[in-house]
Amino acid sequence: MTKCIGVLPSLGGRRRLRRLGVLSAVVFLASILNAEEIDKSCELGLPGPQRAPECLLNPSDTVFDSDGNLWIADGDRVIRFAKRGGTLQLTKSAVPDVIIEADAVTLEFDKSGALWVAGDELRRFSPPLASGKTADLVVPMQAGAIAFDAAGNLWVTSATGGCSRVLRFSAPFSAQMKPSVVLGQPDANSCAPSPPGANRIYNASAIAFDNGGNLFVGDSLGNRVLIFRPPFQTFMNASAALGQNSLNSVDALPFDRGGLAFIQSLAFDIHGRLWVAHNGSFVSAYDPPFSLGQQRSYWFDLFNQRSDESGVRVPFAMTVRYGRLRFTPDGFLWFSRGSAKIARLEVPLIGPNGVVHAATFQPGDISPGQIVSAFGIQLGFYGGLSGKIANGRLLAVLGKTGVTINGMLAPVLFANFGQVNFQAPFEATPGQPARVQATIDGFAGPPVFAPIAAVAPEAFTIDGNFAAVLNTEGRVGALSRGKFGILFATGLGRISGDGAVTSAVTPDDALFRVEMPVSVLLGAVECNVLFAGLSPGFVGLYQINFEVPAALGAGVYELRIRQGGKSSRPVLAPVE
């Protein structure tokens, strides 16, 4: 990450700064769409060989290969849509370049690039993959969800003998291979007695691994997501469950008490959040670390087009339940939707520790009026946009990017794919947690929380080390003993008197002083502060006018701001 601040040498007699820019070197690939639905229905009554190749019948899963090509499980076949010119162009008329005939419910690639297809049997298609390819391995078992762990072991959900279980197979794989681990039942064939417990799985509908190698199993009839932690052993107990408050409970809890039902799919995003598709059209997100009875942090309902308590509408309504969820590294959430549709949803994802102080890029308190940065993916356009001023106010939505703090719009100063800078509303209440959500075209992503404090004083820098401070000549450089300097900062809190208005550009014809007294220290020496308040011509930028002690020796000093019992991180300031 790169911190940049632009300081121009014009004091204008009192205090001047033209423009603050906090930019990022975070850049990702390709173009962005908020929500795209690819309707490829046509001639739905025809079997695969007679159907037009571009027509989907019943898509149940999507997966991407290492080259970024899209593969779709479509009932009686698997089809591939290839990237063209570095991008994936999906339209109603787009034609797949590979068609493989196979009963297909779920798909997965192993480390060698082989495509595994689960359906009426478990099939492996080794590269190179082309139309008409036949499976080089067929395992005679009806498989449901499939996944590979980091070691290359194959995990499969199965209902052999009428009882649900999760099986682990270790390489080398063969048609008659036996599982090395069985979860949910005592072995691969028999059924355990029915009392609920931590080692029982009632209907293994989905599986996924997190980055720590923990296995998450969607137990649809148990109305829970079970978490198994390595080392794995047959018939072992799950260590935790989502959707239930006890590992011995399987009855569905009400939704508002954290309940899950009809679990269909599990997926992890790039930040390690778990996403659960359930109840026909709901998607719920859970933040790590995961624990028994943990509440969802976020949800949206694609059927009723609503998203958690914010009431933000999602881009389209579901008509029937969807297939497997898939997150791509660029933040798109893919799923099948309806009888012949594939959809991808652009979800703005702030990282778990992605809300930071704009002056330090470190997590910490948010104060009213402060400039805040958030890092993640799908937060804006790739090239980036700078804030727009209209009628003396910074617009709350920049391009398609918005931010809310506890439901209040936070005006946006800058946004690109990986970063958004915004002003915390002056109305934010200290002592409460800030629920920060990024929005794309009005669709809110999952929240990230940060504490709200009365003040969070920090100085901006010009290079990450030296303070953004002007000397009496109006330039960035060494301060002069016995003369004045102007330090630029943020996080100094509310303004006294009538105060300031969120998003308003500070005018030149009035002084907006902070409520809480501020001191500036050079080394251990406290400076005389003449003014601390909002800087004219800016939104959320503060300045401190102070006098450099005449008795101070020449040198490079650590500069700190003290306010409300808090001290900023030390930055450097040369004195001559």
C-alpha positions in Angstrom: 0.0 0.0 0.0 1.2 3.5 -0.8 0.3 6.5 1.2 0.5 9.8 -0.7 -0.4 13.3 0.5 -0.3 16.4 -1.7 0.7 19.6 0.0 1.0 22.9 -1.9 2.9 25.9 -0.7 0.2 28.5 -0.3 -0.7 29.5 3.2 -3.0 32.3 2.1 -2.1 34.4 5.2 -3.6 31.8 7.7 -3.7 28.2 6.6 -4.1 26.7 3.2 -4.0 23.3 1.7 -5.3 22.6 -1.8 -6.1 18.9 -1.8 -5.5 15.7 0.1 -5.1 12.5 -1.8 -4.8 9.1 -0.1 -4.2 6.6 -2.9 -3.5 2.9 -3.0 -1.3 0.7 -5.2 -3.9 -2.1 -5.0 -4.9 -3.0 -8.5 -6.8 -6.1 -9.7 -7.8 -7.5 -13.1 -10.7 -7.2 -15.6 -13.9 -5.2 -15.6 -16.6 -5.0 -13.0 -20.4 -5.6 -13.2 -22.6 -5.3 -10.1 -25.0 -8.1 -11.1 -25.1 -10.1 -14.3 -27.6 -12.7 -15.1 -27.0 -15.0 -18.0 -30.3 -16.5 -19.3 -29.5 -19.4 -21.6 -32.8 -21.1 -21.7 -34.1 -22.6 -24.9 -35.5 -25.9 -26.1 -35.6 -27.1 -22.6 -37.4 -30.4 -23.4 -34.5 -31.7 -25.6 -31.8 -34.0 -24.2 -28.2 -32.9 -24.4 -27.2 -34.3 -27.8 -30.2 -32.6 -29.5 -30.1 -29.4 -27.6 -28.4 -26.3 -29.0 -25.0 -26.2 -27.4 -25.5 -22.7 -26.0 -28.7 -23.7 -24.2 -28.7 -24.7 -20.5 -31.1 -27.2 -19.1 -30.6 -27.5 -15.4 -27.3 -25.9 -14.3 -26.3 -27.0 -10.8 -22.7 -26.0 -10.3 -20.0 -23.7 -11.8 -16.3 -24.0 -11.4 -13.3 -22.2 -12.9 -10.1 -23.9 -14.1 -6.6 -22.5 -13.6 -6.9 -20.5 -16.9 -10.1 -18.8 -15.8 -12.4 -20.7 -18.1 -15.9 -21.3 -16.8 -17.3 -24.9 -16.5 -20.9 -25.6 -15.8 -22.6 -28.8 -14.6 -25.8 -28.9 -16.7 -27.7 -32.1 -16.0 -26.5 -34.6 -18.5 -23.4 -32.8 -19.6 -20.5 -30.5 -18.6 -19.8 -27.5 -20.8 -17.0 -24.9 -20.9 -17.1 -21.3 -21.8 -13.5 -20.1 -22.6 -12.0 -16.7 -21.9 -11.5 -14.7 -25.1 -8.9 -12.0 -25.2 -8.4 -12.3 -21.5 -12.0 -11.9 -20.5 -15.0 -14.2 -20.1 -17.8 -13.0 -22.4 -21.1 -14.5 -21.4 -24.2 -13.6 -23.4 -27.3 -15.5 -24.5 -25.7 -16.3 -27.8 -22.3 -17.4 -26.4 -21.4 -20.9 -27.4 -19.4 -23.4 -25.3 -16.2 -24.6 -26.8 -16.1 -27.9 -24.9 -19.0 -30.3 -24.2 -18.5 -33.5 -22.2 -21.4 -35.9 -21.8 -21.8 -37.0 -18.2 -24.4 -37.0 -15.5 -23.3 -33.9 -13.6 -24.4 -32.4 -10.3 -21.1 -31.0 -8.9 -17.7 -30.3 -10.3 -14.2 -29.9 -8.9 -10.6 -29.7 -10.3 -7.7 -31.4 -8.6 -4.1 -30.1 -8.5 -3.2 -31.9 -11.8 -6.0 -30.1 -13.6 -8.2 -33.2 -13.9 -12.0 -32.5 -13.8 -14.0 -34.5 -11.3 -17.7 -34.9 -12.0 -20.2 -36.1 -9.3 -23.5 -37.5 -10.3 -24.9 -41.0 -10.8 -21.3 -42.0 -10.6 -18.0 -40.3 -9.7 -16.0 -39.6 -12.8 -12.5 -38.2 -13.5 -11.6 -36.5 -16.8 -7.8 -36.0 -17.0 -6.4 -33.2 -19.2 -6.3 -32.3 -22.0 -10.0 -31.7 -21.9 -12.0 -31.6 -25.1 -15.4 -32.3 -26.4 -16.3 -36.0 -26.5 -13.7 -36.7 -23.8 -14.4 -40.0 -21.9 -13.7 -40.5 -18.2 -10.4 -42.2 -17.4 -11.7 -43.2 -14.0 -15.3 -44.1 -13.0 -16.1 -44.9 -9.3 -19.4 -46.7 -9.0 -20.9 -44.5 -6.3 -23.6 -41.9 -6.3 -21.7 -38.8 -5.1 -23.1 -35.5 -4.0 -20.7 -32.6 -3.0 -17.0 -33.1 -3.7 -13.9 -31.2 -2.5 -10.2 -31.6 -2.3 -8.1 -30.7 0.8 -4.7 -29.1 0.7 -3.0 -32.5 0.7 -4.9 -33.6 -2.4 -7.3 -36.0 -0.6 -10.7 -36.3 -2.2 -13.8 -35.7 0.0 -17.2 -36.9 -1.1 -20.7 -36.8 0.4 -22.6 -40.0 0.0 -25.9 -41.6 1.1 -24.8 -45.3 0.9 -27.2 -47.6 2.7 -29.7 -44.8 3.2 -27.5 -43.0 5.7 -25.6 -39.8 5.0 -21.8 -39.6 5.5 -18.7 -37.8 4.3 -15.9 -40.0 2.9 -12.2 -39.2 2.4 -10.2 -41.0 -0.3 -6.5 -40.8 -0.5 -4.4 -41.1 -3.7 -3.8 -43.1 -5.7 -7.4 -43.2 -6.7 -9.1 -46.2 -8.3 -12.5 -47.5 -9.2 -12.5 -49.8 -6.1 -10.9 -47.4 -3.7 -11.9 -47.5 0.0 -12.3 -44.4 2.2 -9.6 -43.7 4.7 -11.9 -41.6 6.9 -15.7 -41.7 7.3 -17.5 -38.9 9.0 -21.2 -39.0 10.2 -21.4 -42.8 10.4 -19.2 -45.5 12.0 -18.1 -46.9 8.6 -18.8 -46.6 4.9 -21.9 -48.9 4.8 -23.7 -49.2 8.1 -26.0 -46.7 9.9 -25.5 -45.5 13.5 -28.5 -45.3 15.9 -30.5 -42.2 15.5 -30.0 -40.0 18.6 -28.5 -36.7 17.5 -24.9 -36.0 18.4 -21.7 -34.3 17.5 -20.6 -37.3 15.3 -23.8 -37.8 13.3 -24.6 -36.3 9.9 -28.2 -36.5 8.8 -27.9 -35.1 5.3 -24.5 -34.0 4.1 -25.5 -31.5 1.4 -22.4 -29.4 1.1 -18.7 -29.5 2.1 -15.9 -26.9 2.0 -12.5 -26.3 3.6 -11.2 -23.1 5.1 -7.6 -21.9 4.8 -6.8 -23.7 8.1 -7.7 -27.1 6.7 -10.9 -27.3 8.8 -13.8 -29.2 7.1 -17.3 -27.6 7.1 -20.2 -29.9 6.4 -23.7 -28.6 5.6 -26.1 -31.0 7.4 -29.3 -30.0 5.8 -31.7 -32.2 7.8 -29.7 -31.4 11.0 -30.2 -27.7 10.3 -26.6 -26.9 10.9 -23.1 -26.5 9.5 -20.8 -28.9 11.3 -17.1 -28.0 11.8 -14.5 -30.8 11.9 -10.9 -29.9 12.8 -7.9 -32.1 11.8 -6.5 -34.6 12.5 -9.6 -36.4 11.0 -10.7 -39.8 12.3 -13.6 -42.0 11.5 -16.9 -41.1 13.3 -15.2 -38.3 15.2 -17.1 -35.5 16.8 -17.6 -32.1 15.3 -16.0 -29.4 17.3 -18.6 -26.7 16.6 -21.8 -26.1 14.7 -23.4 -23.0 13.1 -27.2 -22.8 13.2 -27.5 -24.7 16.5 -26.6 -23.8 20.1 -25.8 -27.4 21.0 -24.1 -30.2 19.1 -26.9 -32.5 20.2 -29.6 -30.4 18.6 -31.0 -30.8 15.1 -34.4 -29.1 15.3 -34.4 -25.9 13.3 -34.1 -22.7 15.2 -36.0 -19.5 14.1 -34.1 -17.4 11.6 -33.8 -14.5 14.0 -32.1 -16.7 16.6 -29.5 -17.9 14.1 -31.3 -20.8 12.6 -30.4 -22.5 9.3 -32.5 -24.9 7.3 -32.3 -26.6 3.9 -28.6 -26.0 3.6 -27.6 -26.2 -0.1 -24.1 -24.9 -0.5 -21.0 -23.6 1.3 -18.3 -21.2 0.0 -15.4 -19.2 1.5 -14.5 -15.8 0.2 -11.0 -14.4 -0.2 -11.1 -13.0 3.4 -12.1 -16.3 5.0 -15.7 -15.6 5.6 -18.1 -18.6 5.3 -21.1 -18.1 3.0 -24.1 -20.5 3.5 -26.9 -20.9 0.9 -30.0 -22.0 2.8 -33.8 -21.8 3.1 -34.3 -21.8 -0.7 -33.1 -18.2 -1.4 -31.1 -17.0 1.6 -27.3 -16.5 1.8 -25.8 -15.9 5.2 -22.2 -15.0 6.0 -20.1 -15.8 9.1 -16.9 -14.2 10.1 -13.9 -16.2 11.5 -13.1 -17.4 14.1 -16.0 -19.8 14.1 -17.7 -21.2 17.2 -20.7 -23.1 18.4 -23.9 -21.1 18.0 -22.2 -18.2 16.3 -24.6 -15.7 14.9 -24.5 -14.7 11.2 -22.9 -11.4 10.5 -24.8 -10.7 7.4 -27.5 -12.1 5.1 -29.5 -11.5 2.0 -32.6 -13.0 0.6 -32.6 -13.3 -3.2 -36.3 -14.1 -3.4 -37.6 -11.1 -1.5 -34.7 -8.9 -2.7 -33.6 -7.7 0.7 -30.4 -7.6 2.7 -30.0 -7.8 6.5 -31.4 -5.0 8.7 -30.2 -2.3 6.3 -33.1 -3.0 3.9 -30.9 -2.7 0.9 -32.4 -4.4 -2.1 -30.4 -7.0 -4.0 -30.2 -6.7 -7.7 -32.7 -9.4 -8.8 -35.2 -11.8 -7.4 -34.9 -15.5 -7.3 -37.7 -17.7 -8.8 -36.4 -21.1 -7.6 -33.6 -22.2 -5.4 -30.1 -21.9 -6.7 -27.2 -24.3 -7.1 -23.7 -24.3 -5.6 -22.1 -21.0 -4.5 -18.7 -20.2 -5.9 -16.4 -17.2 -5.1 -13.8 -16.2 -7.5 -10.7 -14.3 -6.2 -11.9 -11.0 -7.7 -15.0 -11.1 -5.4 -17.7 -12.3 -7.8 -20.2 -14.7 -6.3 -21.4 -17.2 -8.9 -24.5 -19.5 -8.7 -27.1 -21.1 -10.9 -30.4 -19.3 -10.7 -33.7 -20.8 -11.9 -34.0 -23.6 -14.4 -31.6 -22.3 -17.1 -29.7 -19.3 -15.7 -26.3 -18.6 -14.3 -25.8 -15.4 -12.2 -22.8 -13.6 -10.8 -23.2 -11.0 -8.1 -20.6 -8.4 -7.3 -20.3 -8.4 -3.5 -18.2 -5.5 -2.0 -16.0 -7.2 0.5 -14.1 -5.2 3.1 -11.4 -7.3 4.8 -11.9 -8.5 8.4 -9.3 -5.9 9.5 -9.8 -3.7 6.5 -11.2 -0.6 8.2 -8.2 1.6 9.1 -7.2 5.1 10.1 -6.5 7.0 6.8 -3.4 8.6 8.3 -1.8 5.4 9.5 -3.4 2.6 7.5 -3.7 0.7 10.9 -6.9 -0.6 12.5 -8.1 1.4 15.5 -10.7 3.8 16.7 -13.0 5.8 14.4 -13.9 9.3 15.5 -16.6 11.6 14.3 -15.6 13.6 11.2 -12.5 11.5 10.6 -11.1 10.3 7.3 -11.2 6.5 7.2 -9.9 4.0 4.7 -11.2 0.5 4.0 -9.4 -2.1 2.0 -10.9 -5.2 0.3 -12.1 -6.2 -3.2 -15.0 -5.1 -5.4 -15.1 -1.6 -3.8 -15.1 0.4 -6.9 -13.8 0.9 -10.5 -10.4 -0.4 -11.3 -9.0 3.0 -12.4 -10.3 4.8 -9.3 -12.3 7.9 -8.8 -11.8 11.0 -6.7 -14.6 12.5 -4.7 -17.1 14.9 -6.3 -18.2 18.2 -4.8 -21.7 19.5 -5.5 -23.1 22.7 -3.8 -20.3 22.7 -1.3 -20.9 19.1 -0.2 -18.9 15.9 -0.9 -21.2 13.4 -2.6 -22.1 10.3 -0.5 -21.9 8.0 -3.5 -18.9 8.1 -5.9 -19.6 6.3 -9.2 -21.2 3.2 -7.9 -19.5 3.1 -4.5 -21.0 4.0 -1.2 -20.3 3.4 2.5 -22.5 3.4 5.5 -21.6 3.6 9.2 -24.4 2.3 11.4 -26.8 3.0 8.5 -25.6 6.6 8.0 -24.2 7.5 4.6 -20.5 8.4 4.8 -19.3 10.7 2.0 -16.7 9.1 -0.2 -13.4 10.9 -1.0 -11.8 8.2 -3.2 -12.6 4.7 -4.4 -11.0 2.0 -6.6 -11.3 -1.8 -6.8 -9.4 -2.4 -3.6 -9.8 0.8 -1.5 -12.4 3.3 -0.5 -11.7 6.5 1.6 -14.6 8.2 3.4 -15.5 10.6 6.1 -17.0 9.2 9.3 -20.2 11.2 10.0 -20.0 13.8 12.8 -23.2 12.2 14.1 -21.4 8.9 14.9 -21.8 8.2 18.6 -18.6 7.5 20.6 -18.7 4.4 22.7 -20.7 2.4 20.1 -19.2 0.0 17.6 -19.2 1.2 14.0 -20.9 -1.2 11.6 -19.1 -0.3 8.3 -20.5 -1.6 5.0 -19.5 -0.9 1.5 -22.2 -0.7 -1.1 -22.0 -1.2 -4.9 -25.0 0.3 -6.8 -26.9 0.2 -3.5 -26.2 -3.5 -2.7 -24.4 -3.7 0.7 -21.7 -6.2 1.4 -21.0 -7.8 4.8 -20.2 -5.5 7.7 -16.8 -4.9 9.4 -16.9 -3.5 12.9 -14.6 -0.8 14.5 -14.9 1.1 17.8 -16.1 4.7 17.7 -14.1 7.0 20.1 -14.5 10.7 20.7 -11.0 11.3 19.2 -8.4 9.3 17.3 -5.6 11.8 16.6 -3.1 10.9 13.9 -0.9 13.0 11.7 -0.6 12.5 8.0 2.8 11.9 6.5 4.4 12.7 3.1 6.2 9.4 2.8 5.1 7.2 5.7 7.7 8.7 8.0 7.9 12.5 7.8 5.0 14.6 9.0 2.8 16.5 6.5 3.7 19.9 7.9 4.2 23.3 6.3 6.7 25.8 7.6 6.2 29.6 7.6 7.4 29.7 4.0 4.5 27.6 3.1 6.5 24.6 1.9 7.0 21.1 3.1 10.4 21.0 4.8 12.3 21.8 7.9 10.5 23.8 10.6 12.2 27.0 11.9 12.8 27.5 15.6 10.7 30.3 17.0 8.3 30.3 14.0 5.0 28.6 13.1 4.2 25.3 11.5 1.0 23.8 10.2 0.4 20.1 10.8 -2.3 18.2 8.9 -4.1 15.4 10.7 -7.4 13.7 11.0 -9.4 12.1 13.9 -9.5 15.2 16.1 -13.2 14.8 16.7 -16.2 17.1 16.9 -16.2 20.8 16.4 -17.2 23.3 19.1 -20.2 25.6 18.9 -22.5 25.0 16.0 -19.9 22.5 14.8 -19.4 21.2 11.3 -21.7 19.3 8.9 -20.7 15.9 7.6 -19.6 16.1 3.9 -19.4 19.9 3.9 -16.3 21.5 2.5 -14.8 23.7 5.2 -15.3 27.4 4.3 -12.5 30.0 4.3 -14.5 32.7 6.2 -14.9 31.0 9.6 -12.8 29.0 12.2 -14.0 25.5 13.1 -12.2 24.6 16.3 -12.2 21.2 17.8 -14.1 20.6 21.1 -11.3 18.8 22.8 -7.9 20.6 23.5 -4.9 19.4 21.4 -1.2 19.5 22.2 1.8 19.0 19.9 5.1 17.6 21.1 8.5 17.8 19.4 10.4 15.2 21.2 9.6 15.8 24.9 8.9 19.5 24.4 5.4 20.7 24.2 4.6 23.4 21.5 2.3 26.3 21.8 -0.9 25.5 19.8 -2.6 28.5 18.3 -5.4 26.7 16.4 -6.7 23.1 16.0 -9.7 22.6 13.7 -10.9 21.9 10.2 -8.8 22.9 7.3 -10.4 25.2 4.7 -11.3 23.8 1.4 -11.4 20.1 2.6 -13.7 17.5 4.0 -12.5 15.6 7.1 -9.0 17.2 7.1 -7.8 18.9 10.3 -4.9 21.2 10.8 -3.0 22.3 13.9 -1.1 25.6 13.8 1.7 25.6 16.4 4.8 27.5 17.4 8.2 25.7 17.3 10.0 26.6 20.6 12.9 29.0 20.0 15.1 27.1 22.5 14.8 23.8 20.6 18.0 22.5 19.1 18.3 21.7 15.4 17.7 18.1 14.4 15.0 15.6 13.5 12.4 15.1 16.2 9.6 12.7 16.8 6.3 14.6 16.6 3.2 13.5 18.5 -0.4 14.8 18.9 -2.0 14.4 22.3 -5.7 14.8 22.7 -8.2 13.3 25.2 -5.6 11.1 26.9 -4.5 9.6 23.6 -1.2 10.0 21.8 -0.7 9.6 18.1 2.0 7.4 16.6 5.3 9.3 16.4 6.2 10.8 13.0 9.4 12.7 12.1 9.8 16.5 11.8 13.1 18.2 10.9 13.9 21.5 12.8 16.5 24.0 11.8 
